[in-house]
Amino acid sequence: MNQSRNNQLAKAQTTYRERLKGRGYRRIQEWVPEQTFVQLRELCRDTGLSQRELIEEMIRAATERKFSKNGAGHE
């Protein structure tokens, strides 16, 4: 790939990241055990969700269970 194409791709990636950040998104990058990664990939495949969507759903579900378990946030 030539330098011009590399610069073009880098600029596109920067624009994409800035657009997401402007929409309130933050980047998460973590190291996980291989088995956890495989399970995440399988869950995504089985549910048809992206990794981001699945993580959002898991956090939402865990938060709801926490509030339900503690009785907070529910009447």
Distance bins in CASP14 RR format, pairs under 12 A and 6 or more apart:
PFRMAT RR
TARGET T0000
AUTHOR 0000-0000-0000
RMODE 2
METHOD distances of the structure
MODEL  1
1 7 0 0 0 0 0 1 0 0 0 0 0
1 8 0 0 0 0 1 0 0 0 0 0 0
1 9 0 0 0 0 1 0 0 0 0 0 0
1 10 0 0 0 0 0 1 0 0 0 0 0
2 8 0 0 0 0 1 0 0 0 0 0 0
2 9 0 0 0 0 0 1 0 0 0 0 0
3 9 0 0 0 0 0 1 0 0 0 0 0
3 10 0 0 0 0 0 1 0 0 0 0 0
4 10 0 0 0 0 0 1 0 0 0 0 0
4 11 0 0 0 0 0 1 0 0 0 0 0
5 11 0 0 0 0 0 1 0 0 0 0 0
5 12 0 0 0 0 0 1 0 0 0 0 0
6 12 0 0 0 0 0 1 0 0 0 0 0
6 13 0 0 0 0 0 1 0 0 0 0 0
7 13 0 0 0 0 0 1 0 0 0 0 0
7 14 0 0 0 0 0 1 0 0 0 0 0
8 14 0 0 0 0 0 1 0 0 0 0 0
8 15 0 0 0 0 0 1 0 0 0 0 0
9 15 0 0 0 0 0 1 0 0 0 0 0
9 16 0 0 0 0 0 1 0 0 0 0 0
10 16 0 0 0 0 0 1 0 0 0 0 0
10 17 0 0 0 0 0 1 0 0 0 0 0
11 17 0 0 0 0 0 1 0 0 0 0 0
11 18 0 0 0 0 0 1 0 0 0 0 0
12 18 0 0 0 0 0 1 0 0 0 0 0
12 19 0 0 0 0 0 1 0 0 0 0 0
13 19 0 0 0 0 0 1 0 0 0 0 0
13 20 0 0 0 0 0 1 0 0 0 0 0
13 27 0 0 0 0 0 1 0 0 0 0 0
14 20 0 0 0 0 0 1 0 0 0 0 0
14 21 0 0 0 0 0 1 0 0 0 0 0
15 21 0 0 0 0 0 1 0 0 0 0 0
15 22 0 0 0 0 0 1 0 0 0 0 0
16 22 0 0 0 0 0 1 0 0 0 0 0
16 23 0 0 0 0 0 1 0 0 0 0 0
16 25 0 0 0 0 0 1 0 0 0 0 0
16 27 0 0 0 0 0 1 0 0 0 0 0
17 23 0 0 0 0 0 1 0 0 0 0 0
17 24 0 0 0 0 0 1 0 0 0 0 0
17 25 0 0 0 0 1 0 0 0 0 0 0
17 26 0 0 0 0 0 1 0 0 0 0 0
17 27 1 0 0 1 0 0 0 0 0 0 0
18 24 0 0 0 0 0 1 0 0 0 0 0
18 25 0 0 0 0 0 1 0 0 0 0 0
18 27 0 0 0 0 0 1 0 0 0 0 0
19 25 0 0 0 0 1 0 0 0 0 0 0
20 26 0 0 0 0 1 0 0 0 0 0 0
20 27 0 0 0 0 1 0 0 0 0 0 0
20 28 0 0 0 0 0 1 0 0 0 0 0
20 52 0 0 0 0 0 1 0 0 0 0 0
21 27 0 0 0 0 1 0 0 0 0 0 0
25 52 0 0 0 0 1 0 0 0 0 0 0
25 55 0 0 0 0 0 1 0 0 0 0 0
25 56 0 0 0 0 0 1 0 0 0 0 0
26 52 0 0 0 0 0 1 0 0 0 0 0
26 55 0 0 0 0 0 1 0 0 0 0 0
27 52 0 0 0 0 0 1 0 0 0 0 0
28 51 0 0 0 0 1 0 0 0 0 0 0
28 52 0 0 0 0 1 0 0 0 0 0 0
28 55 1 0 0 1 0 0 0 0 0 0 0
28 56 0 0 0 0 0 1 0 0 0 0 0
28 59 0 0 0 0 0 1 0 0 0 0 0
29 51 0 0 0 0 0 1 0 0 0 0 0
30 36 0 0 0 0 1 0 0 0 0 0 0
30 37 0 0 0 0 0 1 0 0 0 0 0
30 40 0 0 0 0 0 1 0 0 0 0 0
30 51 0 0 0 0 0 1 0 0 0 0 0
30 55 0 0 0 0 0 1 0 0 0 0 0
31 37 0 0 0 0 1 0 0 0 0 0 0
32 38 0 0 0 0 1 0 0 0 0 0 0
32 39 0 0 0 0 1 0 0 0 0 0 0
32 40 1 0 0 1 0 0 0 0 0 0 0
32 41 0 0 0 0 0 1 0 0 0 0 0
32 51 0 0 0 0 0 1 0 0 0 0 0
32 55 0 0 0 0 0 1 0 0 0 0 0
33 39 0 0 0 0 1 0 0 0 0 0 0
33 40 0 0 0 0 0 1 0 0 0 0 0
34 40 0 0 0 0 0 1 0 0 0 0 0
34 41 0 0 0 0 0 1 0 0 0 0 0
35 41 0 0 0 0 0 1 0 0 0 0 0
35 42 0 0 0 0 0 1 0 0 0 0 0
36 42 0 0 0 0 0 1 0 0 0 0 0
36 43 0 0 0 0 0 1 0 0 0 0 0
36 51 0 0 0 0 0 1 0 0 0 0 0
37 43 0 0 0 0 0 1 0 0 0 0 0
37 44 0 0 0 0 0 1 0 0 0 0 0
37 51 0 0 0 0 1 0 0 0 0 0 0
38 44 0 0 0 0 0 1 0 0 0 0 0
38 45 0 0 0 0 0 1 0 0 0 0 0
39 45 0 0 0 0 0 1 0 0 0 0 0
39 46 0 0 0 0 0 1 0 0 0 0 0
39 51 0 0 0 0 0 1 0 0 0 0 0
39 54 0 0 0 0 0 1 0 0 0 0 0
39 58 0 0 0 0 0 1 0 0 0 0 0
40 46 0 0 0 0 0 1 0 0 0 0 0
40 47 0 0 0 0 0 1 0 0 0 0 0
40 49 0 0 0 0 0 1 0 0 0 0 0
40 50 0 0 0 0 0 1 0 0 0 0 0
40 51 1 0 0 1 0 0 0 0 0 0 0
40 52 0 0 0 0 0 1 0 0 0 0 0
40 53 0 0 0 0 0 1 0 0 0 0 0
40 54 1 0 0 1 0 0 0 0 0 0 0
40 55 0 0 0 0 1 0 0 0 0 0 0
40 58 0 0 0 0 1 0 0 0 0 0 0
41 47 0 0 0 0 0 1 0 0 0 0 0
41 48 0 0 0 0 0 1 0 0 0 0 0
41 49 0 0 0 0 0 1 0 0 0 0 0
41 50 0 0 0 0 0 1 0 0 0 0 0
41 51 0 0 0 0 1 0 0 0 0 0 0
41 54 0 0 0 0 1 0 0 0 0 0 0
42 48 0 0 0 0 0 1 0 0 0 0 0
42 49 0 0 0 0 0 1 0 0 0 0 0
42 51 0 0 0 0 0 1 0 0 0 0 0
42 54 0 0 0 0 0 1 0 0 0 0 0
43 49 1 0 0 1 0 0 0 0 0 0 0
43 50 0 0 0 0 0 1 0 0 0 0 0
43 51 0 0 0 0 1 0 0 0 0 0 0
43 53 0 0 0 0 0 1 0 0 0 0 0
43 54 1 0 1 0 0 0 0 0 0 0 0
43 55 0 0 0 0 0 1 0 0 0 0 0
43 57 0 0 0 0 1 0 0 0 0 0 0
43 58 0 0 0 0 1 0 0 0 0 0 0
44 50 1 0 0 1 0 0 0 0 0 0 0
44 51 1 0 1 0 0 0 0 0 0 0 0
44 52 0 0 0 0 1 0 0 0 0 0 0
44 53 0 0 0 0 1 0 0 0 0 0 0
44 54 1 0 1 0 0 0 0 0 0 0 0
44 55 0 0 0 0 1 0 0 0 0 0 0
44 57 0 0 0 0 0 1 0 0 0 0 0
44 58 0 0 0 0 0 1 0 0 0 0 0
45 51 0 0 0 0 0 1 0 0 0 0 0
45 54 0 0 0 0 0 1 0 0 0 0 0
46 54 0 0 0 0 1 0 0 0 0 0 0
47 53 0 0 0 0 1 0 0 0 0 0 0
47 54 1 0 0 1 0 0 0 0 0 0 0
47 55 0 0 0 0 0 1 0 0 0 0 0
47 56 0 0 0 0 0 1 0 0 0 0 0
47 57 0 0 0 0 1 0 0 0 0 0 0
47 58 0 0 0 0 0 1 0 0 0 0 0
48 54 0 0 0 0 1 0 0 0 0 0 0
48 57 0 0 0 0 0 1 0 0 0 0 0
49 55 0 0 0 0 1 0 0 0 0 0 0
49 56 0 0 0 0 1 0 0 0 0 0 0
49 57 1 0 0 1 0 0 0 0 0 0 0
49 58 0 0 0 0 1 0 0 0 0 0 0
50 56 0 0 0 0 1 0 0 0 0 0 0
50 57 0 0 0 0 0 1 0 0 0 0 0
51 57 0 0 0 0 0 1 0 0 0 0 0
51 58 0 0 0 0 0 1 0 0 0 0 0
52 58 0 0 0 0 0 1 0 0 0 0 0
52 59 0 0 0 0 0 1 0 0 0 0 0
53 59 0 0 0 0 0 1 0 0 0 0 0
53 60 0 0 0 0 0 1 0 0 0 0 0
54 60 0 0 0 0 0 1 0 0 0 0 0
54 61 0 0 0 0 0 1 0 0 0 0 0
55 61 0 0 0 0 0 1 0 0 0 0 0
55 62 0 0 0 0 0 1 0 0 0 0 0
56 62 0 0 0 0 0 1 0 0 0 0 0
56 63 0 0 0 0 0 1 0 0 0 0 0
57 63 0 0 0 0 0 1 0 0 0 0 0
57 64 0 0 0 0 0 1 0 0 0 0 0
58 64 0 0 0 0 0 1 0 0 0 0 0
58 65 0 0 0 0 0 1 0 0 0 0 0
59 65 0 0 0 0 0 1 0 0 0 0 0
59 66 0 0 0 0 0 1 0 0 0 0 0
60 66 0 0 0 0 0 1 0 0 0 0 0
60 67 0 0 0 0 0 1 0 0 0 0 0
61 67 0 0 0 0 0 1 0 0 0 0 0
61 68 0 0 0 0 0 1 0 0 0 0 0
62 68 0 0 0 0 0 1 0 0 0 0 0
62 69 0 0 0 0 0 1 0 0 0 0 0
63 69 0 0 0 0 0 1 0 0 0 0 0
63 70 0 0 0 0 0 1 0 0 0 0 0
63 72 0 0 0 0 0 1 0 0 0 0 0
63 73 0 0 0 0 0 1 0 0 0 0 0
64 70 0 0 0 0 0 1 0 0 0 0 0
64 71 0 0 0 0 0 1 0 0 0 0 0
64 72 0 0 0 0 0 1 0 0 0 0 0
64 73 0 0 0 0 1 0 0 0 0 0 0
64 74 0 0 0 0 1 0 0 0 0 0 0
65 71 0 0 0 0 0 1 0 0 0 0 0
65 72 0 0 0 0 0 1 0 0 0 0 0
65 74 0 0 0 0 0 1 0 0 0 0 0
66 72 0 0 0 0 1 0 0 0 0 0 0
66 73 0 0 0 0 1 0 0 0 0 0 0
66 74 0 0 0 0 0 1 0 0 0 0 0
67 73 1 0 1 0 0 0 0 0 0 0 0
67 74 1 0 0 1 0 0 0 0 0 0 0
67 75 0 0 0 0 0 1 0 0 0 0 0
68 74 1 0 0 1 0 0 0 0 0 0 0
68 75 0 0 0 0 0 1 0 0 0 0 0
END
